[in-house]
Amino acid sequence: MPVISRFYGIIIRMYFLQSEHNPPHIHAIYGEDVAALEIQTGNIIEGYLPPKAKALVQEWMSIHRDELLNIWETQNFKSLEPLE
């Protein structure tokens, strides 16, 4: 699962087997906590993140939403800028 970005101890990854992993989403890992977040809404669809980490991931996703959807649709991996 390629790493898309890293910031504030959070690792963002994406699987590239779309047919088995809908709706479009990313995986965020923060320490022992792991969650899948839907790209369109930013909602957690599986797992758990502490509230502060969840808010940071959702902010990052709002900045990169179009790029994330493009990566999901084309399966062309690229790294995205971290949240600063």
C-alpha positions as CSV (number, residue, x, y, z in Angstrom):
1,M,0.0,0.0,0.0
2,P,1.9,3.1,-1.2
3,V,2.4,6.0,1.2
4,I,0.7,9.2,-0.2
5,S,1.9,11.6,2.5
6,R,3.2,11.9,6.1
7,F,2.6,14.7,8.6
8,Y,2.4,15.1,12.3
9,G,3.0,11.4,12.9
10,I,0.2,10.4,10.6
11,I,0.8,8.2,7.6
12,I,-1.6,8.3,4.6
13,R,-1.8,5.3,2.4
14,M,-4.1,4.1,-0.5
15,Y,-4.8,0.6,-1.8
16,F,-5.0,0.4,-5.6
17,L,-7.5,-2.5,-6.0
18,Q,-10.6,-0.4,-6.6
19,S,-13.0,-3.2,-7.4
20,E,-12.5,-4.6,-3.9
21,H,-12.3,-1.3,-2.0
22,N,-15.2,1.0,-2.7
23,P,-16.1,3.8,-2.0
24,P,-12.9,5.7,-2.8
25,H,-11.0,6.1,0.4
26,I,-7.6,6.5,2.1
27,H,-6.1,4.8,5.1
28,A,-4.7,6.9,7.9
29,I,-2.4,5.4,10.5
30,Y,-1.6,7.3,13.7
31,G,0.4,5.2,16.2
32,E,-1.7,2.1,17.0
33,D,-4.9,3.7,15.5
34,V,-5.9,3.0,11.9
35,A,-8.9,4.3,10.0
36,A,-10.3,4.3,6.4
37,L,-11.8,7.7,5.4
38,E,-14.0,8.3,2.4
39,I,-12.4,10.7,0.1
40,Q,-15.6,12.6,-0.9
41,T,-16.9,13.2,2.6
42,G,-13.9,12.8,4.9
43,N,-16.0,10.5,7.1
44,I,-14.5,7.5,8.8
45,I,-15.9,4.3,7.2
46,E,-13.9,1.9,9.3
47,G,-11.5,2.0,12.2
48,Y,-10.7,4.9,14.6
49,L,-8.5,8.0,14.9
50,P,-8.3,10.3,17.9
51,P,-10.3,13.5,17.3
52,K,-7.2,15.7,16.8
53,A,-5.6,13.3,14.3
54,K,-9.0,12.9,12.5
55,A,-9.4,16.6,12.2
56,L,-5.8,17.0,10.7
57,V,-6.5,14.2,8.2
58,Q,-9.8,15.7,7.2
59,E,-8.2,19.1,6.7
60,W,-5.4,17.6,4.6
61,M,-8.1,15.7,2.6
62,S,-10.0,18.9,1.9
63,I,-6.9,20.4,0.4
64,H,-6.0,17.4,-1.8
65,R,-9.5,16.0,-2.5
66,D,-9.3,16.3,-6.3
67,E,-5.8,14.9,-6.4
68,L,-6.8,11.9,-4.2
69,L,-9.8,11.2,-6.5
70,N,-7.5,11.3,-9.5
71,I,-5.1,8.9,-7.9
72,W,-8.0,6.6,-7.0
73,E,-9.4,6.7,-10.5
74,T,-6.2,6.4,-12.5
75,Q,-4.2,4.3,-10.1
76,N,-1.2,6.6,-10.9
77,F,0.6,6.9,-7.5
78,K,2.1,10.2,-6.5
79,S,3.1,11.7,-3.2
80,L,1.1,14.7,-2.0
81,E,2.4,17.6,0.1
82,P,2.0,17.2,3.8
83,L,-0.1,19.4,6.0
84,E,1.9,22.3,7.3
